[in-house]
Amino acid sequence: MSSPSESDQTAIRLAERLIQLLDRGGFTATYKYAVLVALMDLCLELTSATGAPPDMITTRQLAEKVIELYWLHSAPYDSAHDVLRQSTGGATKTVLIVRHIVEFRSTLDPRRERSLSLAQARASSAPGQYESLVCRVEWTLIHMPLPRLQLFGDQEDTFLYEYSFTQETPRGEVTRYQKGESSPFDNRLNLRPGVSATLISLNGLLRPLIYRQWATMVASTNGLPRESPLEDFLFGSDRISTGPVRSGLHELQGGRCFFCEESMPPECHVDHFVPWSRHADNSIDNLVAAHVGCNGSKSDYLAAAGHVERWRERSRRYAADLASLAAEKSWESQPARTFSVARAIYRMLPDDARLWQTGRKFVVIERPRIVAALAA
């Protein structure tokens, strides 16, 4: 039996450390889950046009991603529960970041829009409000979870990232950096060798595991049954209705299903081309109108090369129309990020990966076609 390659050994070591991190106690809040998912998301989103994953992430980028992750969590759960607690620190205790988001929503987004992009559009008349939220969340991450995430007992093992600040870093240094003033604060999280590529390759396995443990902790903290629809509430794509952009996508596609290219009624479905289970992306470029049956068959599978080629071509040909639709509906539009994520996910698939073609038909990945289609 041959020994694992160096890259395989890196992946195995990292996976073992992450399992230890998820299993161990000592965390009284859900921060570790948010930071881990944010790191995975940013590794996907910051993959270069050549497919190279990032070797550095900033605390600012992490803060904005953590806000996205906690956004859905900062709305009332149901008629009997307001915003759910995400900390075991007491009956009314929730994590500080969620409190910051709730405060932002109460002053600028009283209707508690499900979509962060809608709230940001509303905040365009007062940009300082959202910037203040990002700064507060960034400071919370710097001061609390980031220096503690890699602690095992009283020893730190920087197996994910290295950094130069500590929990004792003065807030004044961070504030000056956030204002663009001279400051010794260094906002970089330097990822250890192989971490980005491994997080991308393990994304499809780690994400559902982290989501499940995150939901379990929230359920326990709030006295909710584990079999409740909590995981869908916290992470489900159905929480954000795609209704506002359905007719626009239907019209853009000439009334034809994106996948089978047959005529379809306006009452169609909207599919996340890169599945939500792989990366939570509601950007307009990641949405396609499809038959109910085609959408159901594709489900959470990755699409085959022909679909990828047409998807990329649609975004090139109709870039202005997609941007206009997003602007009209105050919808998210980040095409560069969307295609970076797709590039990263597809490049990390094994050579024998099976991709969805149609109905129950799956085909072996045609990597050269997909790489060429997703090239910048």
C-alpha positions in Angstrom: 0.0 0.0 0.0 1.4 3.4 -1.0 1.8 6.2 1.5 -0.5 9.3 1.2 0.9 12.1 -0.9 2.1 15.3 0.9 -1.1 17.1 0.0 -3.2 14.2 1.2 -1.3 14.2 4.5 -1.9 17.9 4.9 -5.6 17.4 4.3 -5.7 14.5 6.8 -3.8 16.4 9.5 -6.1 19.5 9.1 -9.2 17.4 9.1 -8.1 15.7 12.3 -7.4 19.1 14.0 -10.7 20.5 12.9 -12.6 17.5 14.3 -10.8 18.0 17.6 -11.7 21.7 17.5 -15.4 20.9 16.8 -15.6 18.2 19.4 -13.9 19.9 22.3 -15.8 21.9 24.9 -14.8 25.2 26.4 -16.7 27.4 23.9 -19.7 29.1 25.4 -20.8 30.8 22.1 -21.1 29.8 18.4 -18.2 32.0 17.3 -16.0 29.1 16.4 -18.6 27.8 13.9 -19.0 31.2 12.3 -15.3 31.8 12.0 -14.7 28.3 10.4 -17.5 28.7 7.9 -16.3 32.3 7.1 -12.8 31.0 6.5 -14.0 28.4 4.1 -16.2 30.9 2.3 -13.4 33.4 1.9 -11.0 30.7 0.6 -13.6 30.0 -2.1 -14.4 33.6 -2.9 -10.8 34.8 -3.0 -9.6 32.1 -5.4 -7.8 33.7 -8.3 -8.6 33.5 -12.0 -5.9 30.9 -12.3 -7.4 28.8 -9.6 -4.9 29.7 -6.9 -6.4 29.9 -3.4 -5.6 32.8 -1.1 -2.7 32.6 1.4 -4.0 35.6 3.4 -7.3 36.9 4.7 -7.9 40.2 6.5 -9.9 40.7 9.7 -12.1 43.1 7.7 -13.0 40.5 5.1 -13.7 38.0 7.9 -16.0 40.6 9.7 -18.1 41.2 6.6 -18.5 37.5 6.0 -19.4 36.8 9.6 -22.1 39.5 9.4 -23.5 37.6 6.3 -23.5 34.3 8.3 -25.3 35.7 11.4 -27.7 37.9 9.4 -30.5 35.3 9.2 -29.9 34.4 12.8 -30.7 38.0 13.9 -34.4 37.8 13.1 -37.1 36.3 15.4 -37.3 32.5 15.2 -41.1 32.2 15.5 -44.1 33.8 17.3 -42.9 32.3 20.6 -39.2 33.1 20.3 -37.5 36.4 19.4 -33.8 36.3 18.3 -32.3 33.0 19.5 -29.5 33.0 22.0 -26.2 31.7 20.7 -24.3 31.7 24.0 -24.6 29.6 27.2 -23.8 32.7 29.3 -27.3 33.3 30.7 -31.0 33.4 30.0 -30.8 36.7 28.0 -27.2 36.2 26.7 -26.5 36.1 23.0 -23.2 36.6 21.2 -22.1 40.2 21.0 -21.9 40.1 17.2 -25.6 39.1 16.9 -26.5 41.9 19.3 -24.6 44.4 17.1 -26.5 43.1 14.0 -29.8 43.3 15.9 -29.1 46.9 16.9 -28.2 47.8 13.3 -31.4 46.3 12.0 -33.6 48.0 14.6 -32.3 51.4 13.7 -31.9 51.1 9.9 -33.9 48.0 9.0 -37.0 47.9 11.3 -38.7 45.5 9.0 -35.8 43.1 9.5 -35.3 42.3 5.8 -34.3 38.8 5.2 -31.7 39.9 2.7 -28.6 41.7 3.8 -28.3 43.3 0.3 -31.8 44.9 0.8 -30.7 46.3 4.1 -27.4 47.5 2.7 -29.3 49.2 -0.2 -31.5 50.9 2.4 -28.3 51.9 4.3 -26.9 53.7 1.2 -28.4 56.9 2.4 -26.5 56.5 5.7 -23.3 54.5 4.8 -21.8 55.2 8.2 -24.3 52.9 9.8 -23.1 49.8 8.1 -19.5 50.8 8.3 -19.9 51.2 12.1 -21.4 47.6 12.2 -18.4 46.2 10.3 -16.0 47.9 12.6 -17.7 46.7 15.8 -17.8 43.1 14.5 -14.2 43.3 13.4 -13.1 44.4 16.8 -15.1 41.7 18.5 -13.4 39.0 16.3 -10.0 40.5 17.0 -10.6 40.7 20.7 -12.3 37.4 21.3 -12.5 34.4 19.0 -9.6 34.8 16.6 -6.8 34.6 19.4 -8.7 31.8 21.1 -9.9 29.6 18.2 -6.7 27.6 18.0 -6.1 27.1 21.7 -6.0 23.5 22.8 -6.0 23.6 26.6 -3.5 26.4 27.4 -1.4 25.8 24.3 -2.0 27.5 20.9 -1.5 25.4 17.8 -1.7 27.8 14.8 -2.7 25.1 12.4 -5.1 27.4 10.5 -3.6 30.8 10.5 -0.9 33.0 12.1 -1.4 36.6 13.2 0.4 39.3 15.0 -2.2 40.7 17.4 -3.3 39.4 20.8 -6.3 39.8 23.1 -4.4 42.6 24.8 -4.1 44.6 21.6 -5.4 48.1 22.5 -8.7 49.0 20.9 -7.2 52.4 20.0 -4.7 50.8 17.6 -7.6 48.9 15.9 -9.7 52.1 15.7 -6.9 54.1 14.1 -6.4 51.3 11.5 -10.1 51.2 10.8 -10.2 55.0 10.2 -7.3 54.7 7.8 -4.9 56.4 10.2 -1.3 55.3 11.0 -1.4 52.3 13.3 0.9 49.4 14.2 -2.1 47.0 13.9 -1.7 44.3 11.3 -5.1 43.0 10.1 -3.7 39.9 8.2 -4.5 36.3 9.0 -1.7 34.4 7.2 -3.0 31.0 6.3 -0.7 28.1 6.9 0.6 26.2 3.8 -2.1 24.0 2.3 -4.9 25.3 4.5 -6.8 27.2 1.7 -6.7 24.3 -0.7 -7.7 21.8 2.0 -10.6 23.9 3.3 -11.9 24.2 -0.3 -11.6 20.5 -1.0 -13.3 19.6 2.4 -16.0 22.3 2.0 -18.7 19.8 0.9 -18.0 17.6 3.9 -17.2 20.1 6.6 -20.0 22.6 6.0 -22.9 20.3 6.8 -21.1 19.0 9.9 -20.5 22.5 11.2 -24.0 23.5 10.4 -25.4 20.5 12.3 -23.2 21.2 15.4 -24.0 24.9 15.3 -27.8 24.2 15.1 -27.5 21.6 17.9 -25.8 24.2 20.2 -28.5 26.8 19.4 -31.3 24.3 20.0 -29.8 23.2 23.4 -29.2 26.8 24.5 -32.8 27.8 23.7 -34.5 24.7 24.9 -35.7 23.7 21.4 -36.1 20.1 20.2 -33.3 19.0 17.9 -35.8 17.8 15.4 -37.2 21.3 15.0 -36.7 23.1 11.6 -33.9 25.1 13.3 -31.2 24.2 10.8 -33.3 25.4 7.9 -34.1 28.6 9.8 -30.4 29.3 10.4 -28.9 28.2 7.1 -31.7 27.4 4.6 -31.9 29.0 1.2 -35.7 29.1 1.4 -35.3 31.8 4.1 -34.7 34.4 1.3 -37.4 34.4 -1.4 -36.2 34.6 -4.9 -39.6 35.8 -6.0 -38.5 39.4 -6.7 -36.1 38.3 -9.5 -38.0 35.3 -10.9 -39.9 37.1 -13.7 -36.7 39.1 -14.7 -34.7 35.8 -15.0 -37.6 34.2 -16.9 -37.6 37.1 -19.4 -33.8 37.2 -19.7 -33.8 33.5 -20.7 -36.5 34.1 -23.3 -39.0 32.0 -21.3 -36.9 28.9 -21.5 -35.6 26.6 -18.8 -31.9 27.2 -18.3 -31.1 23.5 -18.2 -33.3 21.7 -20.8 -33.8 24.9 -22.8 -37.5 24.1 -23.4 -40.3 26.6 -23.0 -41.5 27.1 -19.4 -44.3 29.1 -17.7 -43.6 32.2 -15.7 -44.4 30.3 -12.6 -41.0 28.6 -12.7 -38.4 27.8 -10.1 -35.2 29.7 -9.4 -32.1 27.5 -9.0 -28.8 28.3 -7.3 -26.4 27.2 -10.0 -23.6 26.6 -7.5 -25.7 24.9 -4.9 -26.5 26.7 -1.6 -25.3 23.6 0.3 -21.8 24.3 -1.2 -21.8 28.1 -0.7 -24.6 30.4 0.4 -24.6 32.7 -2.7 -27.8 34.6 -3.7 -25.9 36.8 -6.1 -27.9 37.4 -9.3 -25.3 35.6 -11.5 -25.7 32.4 -9.4 -29.5 32.3 -10.1 -31.1 30.7 -13.1 -34.8 30.1 -13.9 -35.7 26.5 -14.4 -38.5 24.0 -14.8 -39.8 22.6 -11.5 -38.7 19.2 -12.6 -35.2 20.2 -13.8 -34.7 22.1 -10.6 -35.8 19.2 -8.5 -33.6 16.8 -10.5 -30.5 19.0 -10.2 -31.1 19.5 -6.5 -27.8 20.1 -4.7 -25.7 18.5 -7.4 -23.0 20.3 -9.4 -23.9 20.7 -13.0 -22.0 19.2 -15.9 -19.7 21.0 -18.3 -22.3 22.0 -20.9 -24.4 23.7 -18.3 -21.3 25.5 -16.9 -20.4 26.8 -20.4 -23.9 28.2 -21.0 -24.0 29.7 -17.5 -20.8 31.5 -18.0 -21.8 32.7 -21.4 -25.1 34.0 -20.1 -23.3 36.1 -17.6 -20.9 37.5 -20.2 -23.7 38.2 -22.8 -26.2 39.6 -20.4 -23.9 41.2 -17.8 -25.6 44.6 -18.1 -29.1 43.1 -17.9 -28.3 41.0 -14.8 -26.7 44.1 -13.1 -29.8 46.2 -14.0 -32.2 43.5 -12.6 -30.2 43.4 -9.4 -30.2 47.2 -9.1 -33.9 47.4 -9.8 -34.7 44.8 -7.1 -31.9 45.9 -4.7 -30.5 42.4 -5.1 -27.0 41.1 -4.5 -24.7 41.2 -7.5 -21.1 40.0 -7.1 -20.2 38.2 -10.3 -16.5 38.1 -9.6 -17.1 36.4 -6.3 -19.7 34.0 -7.8 -17.3 32.8 -10.4 -14.3 32.6 -8.0 -16.4 30.2 -5.9 -17.4 28.1 -8.9 -13.8 28.0 -10.1 -12.5 26.9 -6.7 -15.2 24.2 -6.2 -14.9 22.6 -9.7 -11.1 22.7 -9.7 -10.9 20.7 -6.5 -13.2 17.9 -7.7 -11.6 14.5 -8.2 -11.0 13.2 -11.8 -13.8 10.7 -11.4 -16.4 13.2 -10.0 -19.9 12.7 -11.5 -21.8 15.9 -12.4 -25.5 16.3 -13.1 -26.6 16.3 -16.7 -30.3 15.9 -16.8 -33.0 13.9 -15.0 -31.1 11.0 -13.4 -28.2 11.2 -15.8 -24.7 12.0 -14.4 -21.5 12.3 -16.4 -17.8 12.2 -15.5 -16.3 15.7 -15.1 -14.8 17.2 -18.2 -12.3 19.3 -16.4 -10.7 21.1 -19.4 -14.0 22.3 -20.7 -15.0 23.6 -17.2 -11.7 25.2 -16.5 -11.8 27.0 -19.9 -15.4 28.2 -19.3 -14.6 29.6 -15.9 -11.4 31.3 -16.9 -11.5 35.1 -16.4 
